[in-house]
Amino acid sequence: MILHLLRSSPFSALDIAQSLALMDQDDGLLLMQDAVYALQGQDQPWFEQLQQRQGIYILKEDMQARGLSHCPSFIEQVDYSKFVTLTLTFDQVVTW
Amino acid sequence: MQSIAIINRHAPHGSSHGQEALDLALVAGSFGQEVGLFFIGDGVFQLLRQQQPETILRKNYSKTFAALEFYDINTIIVCQDSLKERGLGEDDLSVAVELLSPTALTTRLKQFQHIVSF
């Protein structure tokens, strides 16, 4: 099981589309730093793919820092300590 | 008097582009130059309200946007398409702005003697 860490804005980088294409059912994807702007991507082609996945997480601190508050239910909000726990529960961690 | 257009293309806090662009605007403004702030692409995220970058130990410079008028900087232009593409509207922003289409924005940009991009 792989945990994919995304850090750049999905509006200016291809990371989210590429990592989604690589993900298995039991892999995880964590949105952190500028990748949290994925929350604003409702009309983007990759958003639907994101919605059909389990194991999508987002880092709360990075969301608050950027003034983003509404998070859809299919994305689980985690804080830094839960983030660390997550990296220990997956076999590998891939940083994009 | 010179006129300088400052283009913001990056989101806040992930890099220091936003802070540096704002610092340049304030310095130019305090020297009596005519300043135009342009926000395109992810740059529009800089103007979002309720930012709390303290949670990730970053300075909250977004409050400074409200002080721009004291530096006689009242040309703040935002690309309409960039805003819409990101599911945002004018009421999500922390300061009054002029919404322009990309073509109209380019025309306004050309009216400035100097153009700097961050």
Backbone of each chain as ProteinMPNN parsed JSONL, in Angstrom:
{"seq_chain_A": "MILHLLRSSPFSALDIAQSLALMDQDDGLLLMQDAVYALQGQDQPWFEQLQQRQGIYILKEDMQARGLSHCPSFIEQVDYSKFVTLTLTFDQVVTW", "coords_chain_A": {"N_chain_A": [[0.856, -1.212, 0.0], [0.587, 2.164, -0.93], [1.283, 5.492, 0.143], [0.52, 8.474, -1.282], [1.999, 11.625, -1.412], [0.973, 14.846, -2.01], [1.981, 18.09, -2.993], [1.921, 20.358, -4.574], [0.052, 22.996, -6.249], [-2.922, 21.886, -7.759], [-3.805, 23.285, -9.893], [-1.724, 24.221, -11.255], [0.026, 22.233, -11.659], [0.717, 18.868, -12.724], [0.613, 16.842, -10.951], [-1.585, 15.732, -9.469], [-3.287, 14.491, -11.294], [-1.548, 12.64, -12.394], [-0.778, 11.077, -10.172], [-3.211, 9.993, -9.365], [-3.739, 8.37, -11.522], [-1.932, 6.424, -11.057], [-2.678, 5.146, -8.796], [-3.674, 2.4, -6.711], [-6.574, 0.519, -5.488], [-6.243, 0.281, -2.696], [-4.434, 2.187, -2.035], [-3.258, 5.358, -0.632], [-3.898, 8.95, -0.62], [-2.524, 11.997, 0.134], [-3.293, 15.346, 0.57], [-1.352, 18.171, 0.822], [0.297, 21.272, 1.83], [0.368, 23.447, -0.99], [-1.251, 21.75, -2.418], [-3.661, 21.514, -1.221], [-5.401, 23.197, -2.42], [-6.86, 21.732, -4.111], [-9.353, 21.442, -3.184], [-10.824, 23.397, -4.343], [-11.408, 22.529, -6.81], [-13.762, 21.704, -8.171], [-14.811, 21.886, -10.818], [-12.882, 20.737, -12.333], [-11.261, 18.34, -14.531], [-10.038, 16.159, -13.114], [-11.285, 16.031, -10.715], [-13.546, 14.439, -10.429], [-12.527, 11.867, -10.547], [-11.094, 11.867, -8.197], [-13.148, 11.91, -6.383], [-14.194, 9.387, -6.552], [-12.615, 7.824, -5.083], [-11.317, 5.918, -2.238], [-9.56, 6.707, 0.852], [-8.568, 9.346, 0.691], [-6.883, 12.084, 1.924], [-6.474, 15.191, 3.772], [-4.401, 17.898, 4.842], [-5.101, 19.604, 7.713], [-3.951, 21.932, 8.883], [-2.676, 23.192, 6.74], [-4.816, 23.811, 5.191], [-6.292, 25.662, 6.752], [-4.402, 27.685, 6.907], [-4.524, 28.741, 4.405], [-6.994, 29.794, 4.195], [-9.048, 28.111, 3.532], [-12.047, 26.427, 4.108], [-14.358, 24.786, 3.722], [-14.747, 21.359, 3.381], [-15.243, 18.547, 1.397], [-17.135, 15.532, 2.185], [-15.918, 13.198, 1.334], [-13.254, 13.501, 1.632], [-10.828, 13.047, 4.087], [-10.083, 14.976, 6.904], [-6.928, 15.593, 8.372], [-4.594, 16.089, 11.101], [-1.217, 17.238, 11.851], [-0.082, 15.224, 13.539], [-1.678, 12.996, 13.052], [-1.059, 12.703, 10.409], [1.59, 11.848, 10.569], [1.177, 9.348, 11.741], [-0.22, 8.129, 9.689], [1.802, 7.876, 7.75], [3.121, 5.792, 8.805], [1.445, 3.667, 8.684], [1.152, 2.952, 6.068], [2.841, 0.995, 3.522], [4.737, 2.051, 1.74], [5.864, 5.472, 1.124], [5.255, 8.01, -1.14], [6.549, 10.946, -2.433], [5.352, 13.613, -4.244]], "CA_chain_A": [[0.0, 0.0, 0.0], [1.406, 3.378, -1.045], [0.663, 6.78, 0.464], [1.043, 9.512, -2.176], [1.959, 12.982, -0.816], [0.944, 15.886, -3.048], [2.323, 19.361, -2.348], [1.793, 21.564, -5.423], [-1.32, 23.332, -6.601], [-3.389, 21.104, -8.897], [-4.143, 24.17, -11.019], [-0.525, 24.606, -12.014], [0.937, 21.088, -11.777], [-0.017, 17.671, -13.17], [0.826, 15.773, -9.962], [-2.778, 15.028, -8.979], [-3.764, 13.611, -12.363], [-0.583, 11.538, -12.556], [-0.788, 10.154, -9.022], [-4.486, 9.272, -9.395], [-3.633, 7.321, -12.543], [-1.007, 5.392, -10.555], [-3.153, 4.633, -7.501], [-4.51, 1.205, -6.577], [-7.725, 0.755, -4.609], [-5.925, 0.4, -1.263], [-3.428, 3.243, -1.801], [-3.806, 6.601, -0.054], [-3.398, 10.194, -1.237], [-2.646, 13.078, 1.117], [-3.139, 16.69, -0.002], [-0.746, 19.069, 1.8], [0.799, 22.538, 1.288], [-0.517, 24.045, -2.003], [-2.165, 20.758, -3.02], [-4.982, 21.63, -0.576], [-6.284, 23.963, -3.307], [-7.695, 20.772, -4.844], [-10.713, 21.644, -2.678], [-11.507, 24.363, -5.213], [-11.309, 21.999, -8.18], [-15.001, 20.985, -8.542], [-15.067, 21.802, -12.271], [-11.685, 20.258, -13.043], [-11.441, 16.959, -14.985], [-9.539, 15.138, -12.188], [-12.029, 16.059, -9.44], [-14.471, 13.3, -10.384], [-11.708, 10.69, -10.2], [-10.766, 11.996, -6.763], [-14.38, 11.624, -5.629], [-14.537, 7.962, -6.574], [-11.549, 7.089, -4.369], [-11.218, 5.965, -0.774], [-8.192, 7.021, 1.286], [-8.096, 10.698, 0.327], [-6.72, 12.854, 3.175], [-6.013, 16.564, 3.581], [-3.777, 18.399, 6.073], [-5.951, 20.69, 8.215], [-3.195, 23.179, 9.126], [-2.415, 23.868, 5.459], [-6.115, 24.332, 4.736], [-6.592, 26.882, 7.528], [-3.431, 28.73, 6.552], [-4.882, 29.332, 3.11], [-8.356, 30.325, 4.243], [-10.007, 27.156, 2.965], [-12.722, 25.838, 5.272], [-15.337, 23.714, 3.417], [-14.078, 20.161, 2.85], [-16.269, 17.543, 1.116], [-17.075, 14.416, 3.135], [-15.104, 12.068, 0.862], [-11.853, 13.761, 1.977], [-10.702, 13.042, 5.549], [-9.132, 15.979, 7.407], [-6.0, 15.08, 9.386], [-3.62, 17.092, 11.564], [0.172, 16.797, 11.643], [0.252, 13.961, 14.227], [-2.351, 11.894, 12.326], [-0.276, 12.593, 9.17], [2.753, 10.995, 10.87], [0.671, 7.987, 11.941], [-0.552, 7.607, 8.354], [3.006, 7.469, 7.016], [3.616, 4.534, 9.388], [0.52, 2.562, 8.404], [1.312, 2.527, 4.669], [4.136, 0.324, 3.329], [5.668, 3.053, 1.171], [5.37, 6.846, 1.009], [5.821, 8.633, -2.349], [6.343, 12.411, -2.435], [5.329, 14.163, -5.608]], "C_chain_A": [[0.882, 1.249, 0.0], [0.603, 4.578, -0.584], [1.321, 7.826, -0.429], [0.892, 10.871, -1.495], [2.01, 14.002, -1.946], [1.138, 17.238, -2.396], [2.122, 20.567, -3.253], [0.346, 21.742, -5.884], [-1.754, 22.554, -7.828], [-3.764, 21.963, -10.094], [-2.9, 24.52, -11.822], [0.461, 23.449, -12.095], [0.102, 19.85, -12.098], [-0.025, 16.587, -12.106], [-0.447, 14.997, -9.663], [-3.286, 14.053, -10.038], [-2.851, 12.392, -12.483], [-0.657, 10.558, -11.391], [-2.092, 9.36, -9.002], [-4.409, 8.11, -10.388], [-2.812, 6.143, -12.014], [-1.582, 4.635, -9.365], [-3.956, 3.341, -7.644], [-5.651, 1.522, -5.619], [-7.29, 1.011, -3.167], [-4.83, 1.441, -0.987], [-4.104, 4.47, -1.206], [-3.222, 7.808, -0.759], [-3.617, 11.317, -0.238], [-2.352, 14.412, 0.443], [-2.55, 17.585, 1.081], [-0.156, 20.283, 1.079], [-0.143, 23.058, 0.204], [-1.471, 23.046, -2.64], [-3.548, 20.843, -2.378], [-5.941, 22.438, -1.437], [-7.122, 23.047, -4.188], [-9.15, 20.92, -4.398], [-11.515, 22.57, -3.585], [-11.636, 23.834, -6.641], [-12.569, 21.332, -8.708], [-15.173, 20.884, -10.052], [-13.878, 21.218, -13.026], [-11.856, 18.778, -13.407], [-11.034, 15.92, -13.942], [-10.396, 15.052, -10.916], [-12.932, 14.836, -9.308], [-13.725, 12.036, -9.988], [-11.411, 10.679, -8.704], [-11.956, 11.542, -5.925], [-14.662, 10.133, -5.534], [-13.551, 7.132, -5.753], [-11.833, 7.004, -2.872], [-9.791, 6.429, -0.438], [-7.67, 8.344, 0.755], [-8.058, 11.523, 1.609], [-6.267, 14.26, 2.836], [-5.506, 17.097, 4.915], [-4.492, 19.681, 6.516], [-5.187, 22.012, 8.344], [-2.976, 23.945, 7.815], [-3.7, 24.455, 4.885], [-6.405, 25.661, 5.422], [-5.676, 28.028, 7.108], [-3.88, 29.462, 5.299], [-6.335, 29.806, 3.064], [-9.382, 29.409, 3.629], [-10.721, 26.472, 4.124], [-13.642, 24.69, 4.862], [-14.613, 22.543, 2.76], [-15.134, 19.089, 2.614], [-16.058, 16.286, 1.961], [-16.145, 13.307, 2.64], [-13.613, 12.305, 1.118], [-11.738, 13.854, 3.501], [-9.673, 14.069, 5.992], [-8.252, 15.353, 8.477], [-5.107, 16.219, 9.85], [-2.223, 16.481, 11.438], [0.423, 15.426, 12.292], [-0.423, 12.786, 13.516], [-1.601, 11.626, 11.018], [0.909, 11.651, 9.411], [2.292, 9.545, 11.038], [0.376, 7.345, 10.587], [0.698, 7.094, 7.646], [3.542, 6.142, 7.571], [2.699, 3.371, 9.032], [0.625, 2.099, 6.957], [2.695, 1.887, 4.506], [5.167, 1.303, 2.774], [5.01, 4.428, 1.159], [6.044, 7.472, -0.201], [5.505, 10.116, -2.314], [6.396, 12.907, -3.865], [5.877, 15.582, -5.635]], "O_chain_A": [[1.797, 1.38, 0.813], [-0.59, 4.69, -0.867], [2.529, 8.045, -0.349], [-0.199, 11.232, -1.053], [2.954, 14.029, -2.736], [0.534, 17.519, -1.361], [2.144, 21.698, -2.768], [-0.454, 20.806, -5.907], [-1.048, 22.548, -8.837], [-4.012, 21.445, -11.182], [-2.996, 25.048, -12.93], [1.594, 23.628, -12.54], [-1.085, 19.797, -11.778], [-0.604, 15.521, -12.318], [-0.429, 13.767, -9.603], [-3.668, 12.927, -9.722], [-3.316, 11.265, -12.65], [-0.606, 9.346, -11.595], [-2.086, 8.178, -8.658], [-4.933, 7.024, -10.141], [-2.975, 5.01, -12.465], [-1.044, 3.602, -8.964], [-4.786, 3.192, -8.542], [-5.717, 2.598, -5.025], [-7.878, 1.847, -2.481], [-4.355, 1.567, 0.142], [-5.325, 4.62, -1.254], [-2.185, 7.715, -1.415], [-4.743, 11.569, 0.191], [-1.302, 14.591, -0.174], [-3.154, 17.753, 2.141], [-0.117, 20.314, -0.151], [-1.35, 23.114, 0.437], [-2.407, 23.445, -3.333], [-4.512, 20.305, -2.923], [-7.153, 22.386, -1.228], [-7.991, 23.513, -4.926], [-10.07, 20.57, -5.137], [-12.746, 22.529, -3.591], [-11.936, 24.588, -7.566], [-12.485, 20.484, -9.597], [-15.653, 19.856, -10.528], [-13.88, 21.213, -14.257], [-12.518, 18.038, -12.68], [-11.658, 14.86, -13.894], [-10.252, 14.113, -10.132], [-13.071, 14.267, -8.225], [-14.219, 11.232, -9.197], [-11.467, 9.643, -8.042], [-11.798, 10.882, -4.899], [-15.28, 9.664, -4.579], [-13.631, 5.903, -5.722], [-12.488, 7.875, -2.299], [-8.934, 6.53, -1.315], [-6.495, 8.467, 0.411], [-9.068, 11.652, 2.301], [-5.741, 14.505, 1.751], [-6.07, 16.813, 5.971], [-4.495, 20.69, 5.812], [-5.692, 23.071, 7.971], [-3.073, 25.171, 7.774], [-3.675, 25.466, 4.183], [-6.721, 26.656, 4.77], [-6.104, 29.174, 6.971], [-3.643, 30.661, 5.152], [-6.837, 30.176, 2.002], [-10.465, 29.851, 3.243], [-10.061, 25.981, 5.04], [-13.712, 23.694, 5.583], [-13.957, 22.698, 1.73], [-15.863, 18.744, 3.544], [-14.942, 16.007, 2.401], [-15.629, 12.543, 3.456], [-12.793, 11.425, 0.857], [-12.45, 14.632, 4.136], [-8.533, 14.054, 5.529], [-8.742, 14.67, 9.377], [-4.879, 17.185, 9.122], [-2.068, 15.35, 10.977], [1.058, 14.562, 11.686], [0.167, 11.714, 13.385], [-1.512, 10.484, 10.567], [1.204, 10.78, 8.592], [2.936, 8.624, 10.537], [0.679, 6.173, 10.363], [0.681, 6.031, 7.025], [4.313, 5.45, 6.906], [3.121, 2.216, 9.073], [0.232, 0.976, 6.64], [3.616, 2.197, 5.262], [6.298, 1.384, 3.252], [3.786, 4.551, 1.179], [7.271, 7.471, -0.291], [4.346, 10.51, -2.182], [7.354, 12.656, -4.597], [5.934, 16.201, -6.698]]}, "seq_chain_B": "MQSIAIINRHAPHGSSHGQEALDLALVAGSFGQEVGLFFIGDGVFQLLRQQQPETILRKNYSKTFAALEFYDINTIIVCQDSLKERGLGEDDLSVAVELLSPTALTTRLKQFQHIVSF", "coords_chain_B": {"N_chain_B": [[6.996, 60.692, -12.932], [6.866, 57.182, -12.61], [5.275, 54.154, -13.905], [4.312, 51.042, -12.634], [3.576, 47.686, -13.17], [2.597, 44.907, -11.299], [2.654, 41.52, -11.402], [0.93, 38.83, -9.988], [1.32, 35.414, -9.765], [1.487, 33.19, -8.248], [0.37, 30.969, -5.587], [-0.354, 31.857, -2.13], [1.965, 31.474, 0.69], [2.921, 28.893, 0.018], [5.11, 29.605, -1.253], [7.413, 32.426, -1.28], [6.711, 34.326, -3.041], [4.385, 35.902, -3.077], [4.541, 37.548, -0.818], [6.826, 39.015, -1.438], [6.061, 40.34, -3.771], [4.115, 42.019, -2.799], [5.593, 43.567, -1.009], [7.2, 44.972, -2.836], [5.258, 46.429, -4.152], [4.404, 48.13, -2.103], [6.718, 49.575, -1.516], [7.209, 50.869, -3.992], [4.884, 52.342, -4.144], [5.15, 53.996, -1.919], [7.124, 55.601, -2.811], [5.822, 57.221, -4.449], [5.228, 56.242, -6.965], [3.171, 55.116, -9.699], [1.22, 52.328, -9.135], [0.177, 49.09, -10.229], [-1.584, 46.263, -9.286], [-1.735, 42.984, -10.32], [-3.582, 39.971, -10.516], [-3.34, 36.678, -11.431], [-4.135, 33.313, -12.518], [-3.037, 30.954, -10.054], [-2.419, 33.026, -8.421], [-4.663, 34.402, -7.61], [-5.463, 33.238, -5.287], [-4.176, 34.502, -3.295], [-5.725, 36.534, -2.39], [-7.698, 35.559, -0.875], [-10.139, 35.559, 1.774], [-9.99, 35.151, 5.412], [-7.511, 33.841, 5.799], [-5.174, 31.948, 7.717], [-2.255, 31.862, 8.234], [-0.612, 31.637, 10.396], [-0.9, 29.205, 11.55], [0.835, 27.594, 10.215], [3.179, 28.729, 10.783], [3.669, 30.957, 9.188], [3.897, 34.352, 8.027], [1.121, 36.573, 8.304], [0.447, 38.158, 5.759], [-1.713, 38.874, 4.342], [-3.401, 40.655, 5.461], [-2.345, 43.059, 4.848], [-3.189, 43.756, 2.362], [-5.46, 45.239, 2.671], [-4.474, 47.625, 3.413], [-3.509, 48.881, 1.26], [-4.67, 51.089, 0.051], [-3.789, 53.245, 1.491], [-1.377, 53.658, 0.504], [-1.865, 54.837, -1.792], [-2.473, 52.916, -3.685], [-4.709, 51.767, -5.734], [-5.336, 50.29, -7.835], [-6.252, 47.252, -8.346], [-6.306, 44.351, -9.929], [-8.049, 41.505, -11.048], [-7.991, 38.353, -12.655], [-10.806, 37.251, -14.262], [-11.429, 34.695, -15.316], [-9.556, 33.036, -14.078], [-10.414, 33.143, -11.477], [-13.003, 32.041, -11.61], [-12.466, 29.494, -12.548], [-11.375, 28.372, -10.35], [-13.431, 27.991, -8.66], [-14.22, 30.266, -7.295], [-15.515, 33.473, -6.129], [-16.179, 37.044, -6.321], [-16.933, 37.75, -3.737], [-15.438, 36.153, -2.13], [-13.126, 37.351, -1.705], [-10.671, 39.412, -0.013], [-10.473, 42.082, -0.437], [-11.536, 45.007, -2.284], [-11.82, 44.6, -5.741], [-10.974, 44.871, -9.273], [-12.608, 43.08, -11.698], [-11.52, 41.456, -14.537], [-11.668, 40.286, -17.954], [-9.363, 37.957, -19.503], [-8.349, 39.178, -21.893], [-9.023, 41.876, -21.597], [-7.584, 42.368, -19.352], [-4.977, 42.117, -20.243], [-4.824, 44.318, -21.938], [-5.008, 46.421, -20.103], [-2.673, 45.952, -18.753], [-0.745, 46.63, -20.553], [-0.66, 49.337, -20.393], [1.158, 50.112, -18.561], [4.448, 51.266, -17.745], [6.501, 49.703, -16.721], [6.796, 46.203, -16.15], [6.518, 43.659, -13.799], [6.937, 40.295, -12.782], [5.758, 37.908, -10.435]], "CA_chain_B": [[6.47, 59.507, -12.21], [6.871, 55.953, -13.416], [4.159, 53.258, -13.542], [4.811, 49.671, -12.598], [2.542, 46.648, -12.998], [3.165, 43.75, -10.591], [1.767, 40.376, -11.671], [1.007, 37.711, -9.034], [0.888, 34.156, -10.41], [1.646, 32.056, -7.328], [-0.488, 30.931, -4.403], [0.378, 32.323, -0.949], [2.476, 30.58, 1.734], [3.707, 27.776, -0.509], [6.39, 30.236, -1.617], [7.411, 33.8, -0.744], [6.452, 35.245, -4.15], [3.31, 36.839, -2.751], [5.043, 38.543, 0.131], [7.796, 39.886, -2.128], [5.332, 41.201, -4.712], [3.428, 43.031, -1.995], [6.631, 44.483, -0.518], [7.61, 45.843, -3.947], [4.15, 47.371, -4.396], [4.39, 49.128, -1.027], [7.888, 50.463, -1.674], [6.985, 51.722, -5.168], [3.804, 53.258, -3.783], [5.622, 55.01, -0.972], [7.978, 56.537, -3.569], [4.964, 58.033, -5.313], [5.066, 55.696, -8.324], [1.837, 54.555, -9.923], [1.368, 50.865, -9.039], [-0.999, 48.276, -10.552], [-1.389, 44.882, -8.848], [-2.526, 42.074, -11.156], [-3.614, 38.608, -9.965], [-3.794, 35.718, -12.433], [-3.848, 31.922, -12.151], [-3.1, 30.682, -8.617], [-2.21, 34.274, -7.686], [-5.922, 34.891, -7.033], [-5.62, 32.663, -3.941], [-3.566, 35.426, -2.317], [-6.705, 37.511, -1.91], [-8.779, 34.889, -0.129], [-10.317, 36.008, 3.157], [-9.825, 34.158, 6.496], [-6.261, 33.068, 5.814], [-4.534, 31.929, 9.048], [-0.966, 31.211, 8.02], [0.121, 31.425, 11.663], [-0.942, 27.776, 11.902], [2.023, 26.914, 9.669], [4.318, 29.594, 11.106], [3.972, 31.943, 8.13], [3.405, 35.696, 8.371], [-0.165, 36.811, 7.649], [0.561, 39.44, 5.058], [-2.932, 39.16, 3.568], [-4.059, 41.833, 6.055], [-1.754, 44.277, 4.278], [-3.901, 44.155, 1.135], [-6.458, 46.252, 3.01], [-3.794, 48.906, 3.661], [-2.944, 49.386, -0.002], [-5.191, 52.406, -0.339], [-3.026, 54.296, 2.161], [-0.178, 53.871, -0.325], [-2.415, 55.284, -3.086], [-2.537, 51.81, -4.651], [-6.098, 51.307, -5.79], [-5.547, 49.465, -9.048], [-6.067, 45.83, -8.027], [-7.032, 43.717, -11.034], [-8.069, 40.046, -10.919], [-8.465, 37.683, -13.867], [-12.126, 36.65, -14.035], [-11.431, 33.262, -15.629], [-8.772, 32.326, -13.053], [-11.257, 33.078, -10.27], [-14.122, 31.126, -11.859], [-11.85, 28.162, -12.716], [-11.033, 27.881, -9.01], [-14.645, 27.937, -7.849], [-14.248, 31.427, -6.392], [-16.22, 34.661, -6.612], [-15.673, 38.309, -5.779], [-17.178, 37.88, -2.293], [-14.464, 35.36, -1.368], [-11.866, 38.107, -1.644], [-10.545, 40.249, 1.196], [-10.33, 43.5, -0.788], [-12.313, 45.332, -3.492], [-10.947, 44.444, -6.903], [-11.579, 45.027, -10.596], [-12.584, 41.777, -12.385], [-11.4, 41.654, -15.98], [-11.398, 39.098, -18.77], [-7.933, 37.925, -19.837], [-7.949, 40.139, -22.925], [-9.1, 43.227, -21.027], [-6.489, 42.489, -18.381], [-3.737, 42.352, -21.002], [-4.852, 45.699, -22.435], [-4.664, 47.29, -18.968], [-1.271, 45.7, -18.397], [0.12, 47.323, -21.527], [-0.619, 50.768, -20.116], [2.196, 50.381, -17.555], [5.791, 51.36, -18.328], [7.319, 48.554, -16.283], [5.989, 45.044, -15.721], [7.31, 42.686, -13.035], [6.078, 39.126, -12.499], [6.195, 37.082, -9.297]], "C_chain_B": [[6.445, 58.31, -13.159], [5.657, 55.116, -13.022], [4.672, 51.817, -13.638], [3.647, 48.715, -12.352], [3.218, 45.443, -12.362], [2.187, 42.583, -10.749], [2.007, 39.283, -10.628], [0.481, 36.444, -9.681], [0.901, 32.988, -9.437], [0.691, 32.153, -6.152], [0.329, 31.403, -3.197], [0.95, 31.173, -0.134], [3.256, 29.386, 1.195], [5.079, 28.287, -0.944], [6.324, 31.661, -1.097], [7.118, 34.807, -1.849], [5.455, 36.333, -3.754], [3.797, 37.952, -1.845], [5.96, 39.527, -0.575], [7.098, 40.845, -3.092], [4.675, 42.346, -3.948], [4.433, 44.05, -1.451], [7.037, 45.471, -1.614], [6.524, 46.894, -4.203], [4.187, 48.493, -3.359], [5.556, 50.105, -1.168], [7.652, 51.429, -2.837], [5.923, 52.768, -4.841], [4.303, 54.363, -2.87], [6.575, 55.987, -1.645], [7.146, 57.297, -4.608], [4.848, 57.519, -6.727], [3.649, 55.162, -8.468], [1.978, 53.037, -9.991], [0.057, 50.19, -9.428], [-0.713, 46.853, -10.13], [-2.32, 43.986, -9.657], [-2.453, 40.665, -10.562], [-4.177, 37.675, -11.019], [-3.472, 34.303, -11.951], [-3.986, 31.704, -10.647], [-2.884, 31.941, -7.785], [-3.487, 34.774, -7.024], [-6.118, 34.358, -5.617], [-5.043, 33.592, -2.869], [-4.626, 36.299, -1.655], [-7.832, 36.88, -1.105], [-8.868, 35.44, 1.293], [-9.972, 34.863, 4.106], [-8.563, 33.31, 6.401], [-5.691, 33.107, 7.231], [-3.184, 31.238, 8.944], [-0.17, 31.02, 9.302], [0.15, 29.929, 11.985], [0.251, 27.034, 11.294], [3.223, 27.854, 9.767], [4.692, 30.515, 9.955], [3.332, 33.27, 8.518], [2.084, 35.927, 7.638], [-0.125, 38.151, 6.942], [-0.739, 39.783, 4.339], [-3.669, 40.363, 4.174], [-3.567, 43.113, 5.374], [-2.495, 44.718, 3.026], [-4.903, 45.265, 1.452], [-5.798, 47.622, 3.174], [-3.298, 49.552, 2.369], [-3.425, 50.793, -0.332], [-4.409, 53.529, 0.322], [-1.726, 54.583, 1.417], [-0.597, 54.355, -1.713], [-2.362, 54.17, -4.126], [-3.986, 51.339, -4.682], [-6.402, 50.608, -7.103], [-5.222, 48.025, -8.692], [-6.938, 45.05, -8.992], [-6.908, 42.197, -10.924], [-8.626, 39.436, -12.198], [-9.736, 36.905, -13.55], [-12.097, 35.134, -14.237], [-10.687, 32.481, -14.545], [-9.618, 32.137, -11.8], [-12.32, 31.992, -10.438], [-13.621, 29.682, -11.898], [-11.578, 27.529, -11.351], [-12.235, 27.924, -8.075], [-14.781, 29.099, -6.898], [-15.041, 32.567, -7.012], [-15.683, 35.881, -5.906], [-15.852, 38.363, -4.258], [-16.267, 36.971, -1.459], [-13.198, 36.163, -1.083], [-11.867, 39.109, -0.495], [-10.482, 41.734, 0.863], [-11.109, 43.745, -2.078], [-11.366, 45.276, -4.687], [-11.73, 44.737, -8.173], [-11.456, 43.674, -11.3], [-12.524, 42.007, -13.889], [-11.221, 40.317, -16.689], [-9.911, 39.122, -19.122], [-7.52, 38.976, -20.865], [-7.973, 41.56, -22.361], [-7.944, 43.448, -20.059], [-5.18, 42.799, -19.103], [-3.686, 43.799, -21.489], [-4.447, 46.652, -21.316], [-3.175, 47.178, -18.638], [-0.34, 46.532, -19.277], [0.221, 48.815, -21.249], [0.485, 51.121, -19.117], [3.571, 50.376, -18.219], [6.632, 50.133, -17.97], [6.402, 47.43, -15.832], [6.91, 44.047, -15.021], [6.403, 41.519, -12.694], [6.646, 38.329, -11.331], [5.485, 35.737, -9.339]], "O_chain_B": [[6.063, 58.412, -14.325], [5.072, 55.32, -11.958], [5.361, 51.439, -14.585], [2.842, 48.915, -11.442], [4.275, 45.004, -12.814], [1.045, 42.646, -10.292], [3.143, 38.861, -10.41], [-0.675, 36.395, -10.102], [0.389, 31.913, -9.75], [0.257, 33.237, -5.763], [1.559, 31.358, -3.226], [0.489, 30.037, -0.243], [4.175, 28.911, 1.862], [6.059, 27.544, -1.001], [5.308, 32.072, -0.536], [7.257, 36.012, -1.637], [5.645, 37.514, -4.048], [3.513, 39.13, -2.063], [5.884, 40.732, -0.34], [7.486, 42.006, -3.22], [4.68, 43.492, -4.396], [4.159, 45.25, -1.433], [7.198, 46.664, -1.352], [6.81, 48.069, -4.434], [4.021, 49.665, -3.697], [5.399, 51.308, -0.964], [7.858, 52.636, -2.708], [6.05, 53.934, -5.216], [3.929, 55.526, -3.025], [6.817, 57.076, -1.125], [7.684, 57.928, -5.517], [4.42, 58.256, -7.615], [3.007, 54.802, -7.481], [2.75, 52.514, -10.794], [-1.024, 50.627, -9.034], [0.287, 46.275, -10.556], [-3.533, 44.193, -9.681], [-1.381, 40.219, -10.152], [-5.317, 37.826, -11.458], [-2.629, 34.123, -11.072], [-4.928, 32.201, -10.029], [-3.134, 31.936, -6.58], [-3.435, 35.476, -6.014], [-6.854, 34.952, -4.828], [-5.379, 33.481, -1.69], [-4.463, 36.747, -0.52], [-8.785, 37.548, -0.705], [-7.861, 35.746, 1.931], [-9.697, 33.746, 3.669], [-8.548, 32.174, 6.874], [-5.711, 34.151, 7.882], [-2.989, 30.157, 9.498], [0.84, 30.316, 9.302], [1.091, 29.438, 12.609], [0.641, 25.975, 11.787], [4.15, 27.794, 8.96], [5.866, 30.827, 9.753], [2.342, 33.301, 9.25], [1.937, 35.525, 6.484], [-0.605, 39.157, 7.465], [-0.86, 40.873, 3.78], [-4.463, 41.014, 3.494], [-4.277, 44.118, 5.328], [-2.454, 45.891, 2.654], [-5.167, 46.127, 0.613], [-6.465, 48.653, 3.087], [-2.733, 50.646, 2.392], [-2.692, 51.591, -0.917], [-4.358, 54.641, -0.203], [-1.063, 55.593, 1.652], [0.175, 54.303, -2.671], [-2.221, 54.443, -5.318], [-4.441, 50.617, -3.794], [-7.559, 50.363, -7.445], [-4.061, 47.617, -8.728], [-8.165, 45.078, -8.892], [-5.815, 41.664, -10.732], [-9.605, 39.929, -12.759], [-9.746, 36.022, -12.691], [-12.66, 34.381, -13.443], [-11.122, 31.404, -14.139], [-9.548, 31.098, -11.143], [-12.521, 31.149, -9.563], [-14.254, 28.773, -11.361], [-11.555, 26.306, -11.216], [-12.085, 27.898, -6.853], [-15.374, 28.97, -5.827], [-15.224, 32.636, -8.227], [-14.844, 35.781, -5.01], [-15.025, 38.95, -3.56], [-16.311, 37.007, -0.229], [-12.321, 35.732, -0.334], [-12.917, 39.587, -0.065], [-10.44, 42.567, 1.768], [-11.321, 42.827, -2.869], [-10.265, 45.825, -4.654], [-12.957, 44.84, -8.166], [-10.35, 43.168, -11.485], [-13.387, 42.681, -14.449], [-10.704, 39.353, -16.122], [-9.269, 40.17, -19.051], [-6.466, 39.597, -20.729], [-7.064, 42.351, -22.612], [-7.397, 44.546, -19.953], [-4.382, 43.621, -18.652], [-2.63, 44.431, -21.457], [-3.655, 47.571, -21.527], [-2.516, 48.159, -18.295], [0.682, 47.054, -18.833], [1.088, 49.491, -21.803], [0.725, 52.3, -18.853], [3.831, 49.591, -19.131], [7.369, 49.601, -18.8], [5.365, 47.668, -15.213], [7.938, 43.643, -15.564], [5.235, 41.715, -12.356], [7.853, 38.102, -11.244], [5.71, 34.893, -8.471]]}, "name": "protein", "num_of_chains": 2, "seq": "MILHLLRSSPFSALDIAQSLALMDQDDGLLLMQDAVYALQGQDQPWFEQLQQRQGIYILKEDMQARGLSHCPSFIEQVDYSKFVTLTLTFDQVVTWMQSIAIINRHAPHGSSHGQEALDLALVAGSFGQEVGLFFIGDGVFQLLRQQQPETILRKNYSKTFAALEFYDINTIIVCQDSLKERGLGEDDLSVAVELLSPTALTTRLKQFQHIVSF"}
